[in-house]
Amino acid sequence: MTSTFSYLPPCNAAAAAAVSSSSLRHYFKPKVPALSSPSTVPFRSKTAINCSSPAHADASVQTDFCFLKKREFVFSAALPFLLILHESVEVFRAEAAERLDRSEDERIREEVRKVVTKGRAPGLLRLVFHDAGTFEMNDNSGGMNGSIIHELNRPENKGLKKSVKILEEAKSKLDLIRPVSWADLIAVAGAEAVSICGGPIIAVELGRLDFGKPDPEGKLPEESLDAVGLKQIFSKKGFATRELVALSGAHTIGGKGFGSPVVFDNAYFKILLEKPWSSKGGMSSMIGLPSDRALADDDECLRWIKEYANNQNVFFEDFQNAYIKLVNSGAKWKS
């Protein structure tokens, strides 16, 4: 920033000696708007310019010395304003970036909401689990990285092409303005699927990068695992037994026999306690997956099944926290 002054007196050896602090206050009239708050940097415009040079110096040396002193004075006077301007610009940039991020987040969510319906919710939530579920802590591989779009022909991902096709509609519109990663889009879609079915509202952080190629095979938990096997594989992914049980509650939607297929509630846990598959004959034997039924036969898992069956609010809170952890597992973030 350049400060403008109304008049600057000539500077030579004789004139410099006659300059006083009072005359400087008369000559130097900074044309800078008043600040709303005082600067924390000392302002030294009341200090007189001392152009004194060694007595033996010739006229040219005296003139150069006085010029340098004058520049030093002007710089010291302008320094507070330069620092304030710099701080103001940095604050403006930070606030503008924050507003852009909030606007970007809401734009992504708005487009996702346009394609998410209760009927589509189970498939979109399953898409999240199959993308993020490949995470392994020991080598920090897999996780929420959008690789699922390259893995749709695997047997365990049967039926997910439809869910990807649904999100392609939202992604094509978003990419026209600013590209969005599949990882972010899937994470948001799963959260919206839970919400639209009456579950908790989940705030998903954005900024994930896509991996661009498939994750290794055999990383997802198998449907035939017993409770011990489930706890072991979830532990390798960084999840405790409580989180395993909470995330399993996602099966409350999707037509697996745990209450309404489009209502996200704690019916899953209530039905696990009833064990309807134990009765002979009828459709009750088809309720849930073998891995669901295994949870009800494990004492450690049963503790949390009872807790969630008795208190839906606790289930919602635990599911929300576990979901955020799931969609952040293995994610690579924009710098």
C-alpha positions in Angstrom: 0.0 0.0 0.0 1.4 3.4 -0.9 0.6 6.3 1.5 0.0 9.7 -0.2 1.4 12.8 1.5 0.5 16.4 0.6 4.0 17.8 0.7 7.5 16.7 1.4 10.2 19.4 2.0 13.5 19.3 0.1 16.3 17.6 2.0 19.8 18.8 2.0 22.3 19.0 4.8 21.4 22.6 5.8 17.6 22.1 5.6 17.7 18.8 7.4 19.3 20.4 10.4 16.4 22.9 10.7 13.7 20.3 10.5 11.8 19.9 13.7 9.2 17.5 14.9 6.5 20.2 14.9 7.3 21.1 11.3 7.1 17.4 10.3 3.6 17.2 11.9 2.6 20.1 9.7 4.0 18.8 6.5 3.1 15.1 6.8 -0.7 14.7 6.4 -1.4 11.0 5.7 -4.5 10.5 3.5 -5.5 7.2 5.0 -9.0 6.5 6.3 -9.3 6.2 10.1 -9.3 2.7 11.5 -12.1 1.4 13.6 -9.6 -0.1 16.1 -6.1 0.9 17.0 -3.2 -1.0 15.5 -1.1 -3.2 17.8 2.0 -2.0 15.9 3.6 1.2 17.3 3.2 4.2 14.9 6.1 6.5 14.8 5.1 9.4 12.6 5.8 11.9 15.3 9.5 11.1 15.3 11.6 13.8 13.5 13.9 12.8 10.6 17.5 13.0 11.7 19.5 13.6 8.5 22.7 14.3 10.4 25.7 12.7 8.6 29.3 12.6 9.6 30.9 16.0 9.5 33.6 15.0 7.1 31.1 13.7 4.5 30.8 15.7 1.2 27.5 17.2 -0.1 26.6 14.2 -2.3 27.1 11.8 0.7 25.0 14.0 2.9 22.2 14.1 0.3 22.2 10.3 -0.1 22.2 9.8 3.7 19.3 12.1 4.1 17.4 10.4 1.4 17.8 7.0 3.1 16.7 8.4 6.4 13.7 9.9 4.8 12.8 6.5 3.2 13.2 4.8 6.6 10.8 7.3 8.2 8.2 6.9 5.5 8.4 3.1 5.7 8.1 3.1 9.5 5.0 5.4 9.1 3.4 3.1 6.5 4.3 -0.2 8.2 1.2 -0.4 10.5 -1.1 0.1 7.6 0.7 -2.5 5.5 0.4 -5.0 8.3 -3.3 -4.2 8.8 -4.0 -4.5 5.1 -2.2 -7.9 5.0 -4.1 -9.2 7.9 -7.4 -8.0 6.4 -6.7 -9.7 3.1 -5.9 -13.0 4.8 -9.1 -12.8 6.9 -11.1 -12.1 3.8 -9.6 -15.0 1.9 -10.3 -17.4 4.8 -13.9 -16.2 5.2 -14.4 -16.4 1.4 -13.0 -20.0 1.3 -15.3 -20.9 4.2 -18.3 -19.5 2.4 -17.4 -21.3 -0.7 -17.0 -24.6 1.2 -20.4 -24.2 2.8 -22.0 -23.4 -0.5 -20.3 -26.3 -2.2 -21.4 -28.7 0.6 -25.0 -27.6 0.3 -25.0 -27.8 -3.5 -23.9 -31.4 -3.4 -26.5 -32.3 -0.8 -29.2 -30.6 -2.8 -28.5 -32.6 -5.9 -28.3 -35.8 -3.9 -31.6 -35.2 -2.3 -33.2 -34.9 -5.7 -32.4 -38.5 -6.5 -32.7 -40.1 -3.0 -36.1 -41.7 -2.3 -37.2 -44.1 0.5 -37.4 -46.9 -2.1 -33.8 -46.2 -3.2 -32.5 -45.6 0.3 -31.5 -49.3 1.2 -29.4 -49.7 -2.0 -27.6 -46.3 -1.5 -26.8 -47.2 2.2 -25.5 -50.6 1.1 -23.3 -48.8 -1.4 -21.6 -46.9 1.4 -20.9 -50.1 3.4 -19.4 -51.9 0.3 -17.1 -49.0 -0.6 -15.9 -48.2 2.9 -16.0 -51.8 4.2 -12.8 -52.7 2.4 -10.6 -50.7 4.8 -7.8 -52.5 6.6 -6.0 -50.7 9.5 -2.7 -52.7 9.3 -1.7 -51.3 5.9 -4.2 -48.4 5.7 -5.6 -49.8 2.5 -9.1 -49.7 1.0 -11.8 -47.6 2.7 -14.0 -44.8 1.5 -12.4 -44.0 -1.8 -14.9 -44.5 -4.6 -13.4 -47.7 -5.7 -16.8 -49.4 -5.6 -17.6 -48.1 -9.1 -14.7 -50.4 -10.4 -15.9 -53.4 -8.4 -19.6 -53.7 -9.4 -19.1 -57.1 -11.2 -18.0 -58.8 -8.0 -20.5 -61.3 -6.6 -20.8 -59.5 -3.2 -21.7 -56.2 -5.0 -24.6 -57.7 -7.0 -27.4 -55.2 -7.4 -25.3 -52.1 -6.7 -25.1 -51.0 -10.3 -28.6 -49.6 -10.0 -27.5 -47.4 -7.0 -24.5 -46.2 -8.9 -26.7 -45.3 -11.9 -28.9 -43.3 -9.6 -26.0 -41.2 -8.3 -24.6 -40.7 -11.8 -27.6 -38.4 -12.5 -26.6 -36.2 -9.6 -22.8 -36.4 -10.4 -23.3 -35.4 -14.0 -25.0 -32.1 -12.9 -22.5 -31.4 -10.2 -19.5 -32.0 -12.4 -20.6 -29.3 -14.9 -20.0 -26.7 -12.2 -17.2 -28.3 -10.1 -16.2 -32.0 -10.1 -17.2 -34.1 -7.0 -15.6 -37.3 -6.0 -17.5 -40.6 -6.0 -16.4 -41.1 -2.4 -18.0 -37.8 -1.2 -21.1 -38.4 -3.3 -21.6 -41.9 -1.9 -21.0 -40.8 1.7 -23.5 -38.0 1.4 -26.1 -40.3 -0.3 -25.9 -42.8 2.5 -26.5 -40.1 5.1 -29.4 -38.8 3.2 -30.8 -42.3 2.8 -30.8 -42.7 6.6 -32.4 -39.3 7.1 -35.2 -39.6 4.6 -36.3 -42.9 6.3 -36.6 -41.2 9.6 -33.1 -41.9 11.0 -30.6 -39.4 12.5 -29.3 -36.4 10.5 -25.7 -37.1 9.8 -23.3 -34.3 8.9 -20.7 -35.7 6.5 -17.4 -33.9 6.0 -16.5 -33.5 2.3 -13.1 -33.4 0.5 -12.4 -37.1 -0.2 -10.3 -38.2 -3.2 -11.2 -41.1 -5.4 -8.7 -44.0 -5.7 -9.4 -44.6 -9.4 -9.0 -48.4 -9.3 -10.5 -51.4 -7.5 -9.5 -52.3 -4.0 -8.2 -55.9 -3.3 -10.9 -58.6 -3.2 -12.0 -60.5 -0.1 -12.0 -57.4 2.2 -15.8 -57.3 3.0 -17.3 -59.3 5.9 -19.0 -62.4 4.7 -22.7 -62.9 5.4 -22.0 -66.4 6.8 -19.6 -65.2 9.6 -20.5 -66.0 13.2 -20.2 -63.3 16.0 -16.5 -64.1 16.8 -15.6 -63.8 13.1 -17.5 -60.6 12.7 -15.8 -59.0 15.8 -12.4 -60.1 14.5 -12.8 -58.6 11.0 -14.4 -55.4 12.3 -11.6 -55.0 14.8 -9.1 -55.1 11.9 -11.0 -52.2 10.4 -10.9 -50.2 13.7 -14.4 -50.8 15.0 -15.3 -52.0 18.5 -18.1 -54.5 19.2 -20.5 -51.6 20.1 -19.9 -50.0 16.7 -20.3 -53.3 14.9 -23.7 -53.8 16.5 -24.8 -50.2 15.8 -23.7 -50.4 12.1 -25.5 -53.7 11.8 -28.7 -51.7 12.6 -28.6 -50.4 9.0 -30.4 -53.7 8.1 -33.5 -52.2 9.7 -34.3 -50.9 6.2 -34.1 -52.9 3.0 -36.7 -55.7 3.3 -34.7 -58.1 5.4 -37.7 -58.6 7.7 -36.8 -56.2 10.4 -39.9 -54.0 10.4 -40.8 -51.6 7.6 -38.2 -51.7 4.7 -38.3 -47.9 4.4 -38.3 -46.9 8.1 -35.0 -46.4 9.9 -35.7 -47.2 13.6 -34.7 -49.7 16.2 -37.0 -52.5 15.1 -33.9 -54.5 14.0 -32.8 -55.0 17.6 -36.3 -55.7 18.9 -36.7 -58.5 16.4 -33.2 -59.9 17.1 -34.3 -60.3 20.7 -37.4 -62.2 19.6 -35.4 -64.6 17.4 -38.4 -65.4 15.1 -36.2 -67.6 12.9 -36.2 -70.1 15.8 -39.8 -71.0 15.2 -40.5 -73.8 12.8 -41.8 -73.2 9.2 -43.2 -70.0 7.7 -41.4 -66.9 6.4 -40.0 -66.2 9.9 -37.0 -68.5 9.1 -36.1 -66.1 6.3 -35.6 -63.0 8.5 -32.2 -61.5 8.4 -28.8 -62.8 7.3 -26.8 -65.5 9.1 -24.5 -62.8 10.4 -27.5 -60.9 11.8 -28.7 -63.9 13.7 -25.2 -64.6 15.0 -25.2 -61.3 16.9 -28.1 -62.3 19.1 -26.2 -65.5 20.2 -23.1 -63.6 21.4 -23.2 -62.2 25.0 -21.1 -59.1 24.2 -23.2 -58.2 21.2 -26.4 -59.0 23.1 -25.6 -56.3 25.6 -25.8 -53.6 22.9 -28.8 -55.2 21.1 -30.8 -54.9 24.4 -29.6 -51.3 24.8 -30.6 -50.2 21.4 -33.9 -52.2 21.5 -34.8 -50.3 24.7 -33.6 -46.8 23.7 -33.8 -45.7 20.0 -32.1 -42.4 20.8 -29.0 -44.2 22.0 -29.0 -46.3 18.8 -29.3 -43.2 16.6 -26.4 -41.5 18.4 -24.2 -44.5 18.2 -25.1 -45.2 14.6 -24.4 -41.6 13.6 -20.9 -41.7 15.2 -20.1 -45.1 13.7 -21.3 -44.0 10.3 -19.0 -40.9 10.3 -16.1 -43.1 11.4 -17.0 -45.6 8.6 -17.1 -43.0 5.8 -13.8 -41.5 7.0 -12.0 -44.9 7.2 -9.1 -44.9 4.7 -10.2 -41.7 3.0 -7.6 -39.6 1.3 -8.4 -35.9 1.6 -7.8 -32.9 -0.6 -5.0 -30.7 0.7 
